Amino acid sequence: MREDDIVFPSRRVTPMNKENWLNRSLKPILANTKISGVNHQVLRRTFATMVQKCGTVKDAPAQLRHSSPTMTLGVYMQQIPESTKQAVEALDFRLSGGRVKIEQPI
């Protein structure tokens, strides 16, 4: 097995335990922010919510290893109202000093 074959390799180039990855990699980054309560469930739900406009209804369950789209759609994906998106984008525009961010294609 090569390091490129694994998304989160350990120092021994084996799959890293998810708790070790969270404690060694993500939590130190988050310690310098005001973000708290991040765990694997939060990351999975965020992924499911963000990917819903990027493919078909079957793409997210495949990535999350769900047996059916029902689990993904019913539990993981959250609908984000257009008014909420507009409010967040307006706040982001203000906080960034009025700089427009150009989205990169996925």
N, C-alpha and C positions, 0 to 999 in steps of 0.2 A: 504494500500500500504506500502510495506517495502522498506527500503533504498536499499537493494540488487536488487529490481525490476527496479530501475531507473539508467540509465548510469550517468547522471549528476544531483544528487539530490541537492535540496536547503537545507538550515538549517532546514526547516520545513518538510523535507522528501517529497517534492512535486517536480515535474519536474522544473528544473531551466530554467529561461529565457535565450535564447542563448546569448543575449548581456550581461547579468549579468555574465554568465560563462566566456565569452571572457574577460570582464573587471576585474573580480575578480580572475580568475585562470590563464588564458593564458598570458595576457599582463604583469603581474608582473614577470612571468618567462622570457618572451622575453625582458623585460627591461634590463636585465643583459647581453644581447647578442647584436650583431649588426644586428639582424634580424628585419625587419620592414615590414609593409604592410600585416600582416597575418590577415585574417578574415575567416569567415565560408566558403566562396567560395573557397579560397585557400586550406583550409583543405579538402573540398570535391573533388577538382580536384586532389590534391595529393593522396588521398585515391584511386580514380578511376585509376590513372596512375599506382600506385604501386600494386594494386590488380589484374591487367589484366593478370599477369602470375601465379596467384594463384588459378584460378578456371575456370569456363566456362564463356562465354560471357553474360550469364544471371545472374551471381552472383552479379556483381557490381551494375547493375540497381536495383536489389532487395534491396540491402543495402541502396542505395541512394533514394529509393522510386520513381524511374522513371517508367513510364508506359510501356516504350519500350527500348530495347538496343540501338536504334537509337540515342536517346538523349545522353546517356552515351558515346557511341562511337564517336559521331560527335562533342560533345561539351566538355565533361569532360576528357576523356582519351587522353593523349598525347603519341605519340610514342617517345621513347628515342633511338636514334641511338646507335649501338654497340660501335662506336668510342667514343661517349660521355661517355658511361658507363666506358670504359677502361680509359679514361682521368681522370674521377672523382676518380676511384679506385686507379690510380697511384698517384694522388695528396693526397688522404687520406693516402696511404701507407707512403708517404714522411712526411706528417704532423704528423703522429702518431709515427714517429721515426723508421719506418721500421717494426713495429709490425703488424703481420697478424691478422686480426679480423676473428673470426669464427662466421659465421651466424647461428643464432638459427632458427630451423624450426618453422613455424607459427602454 
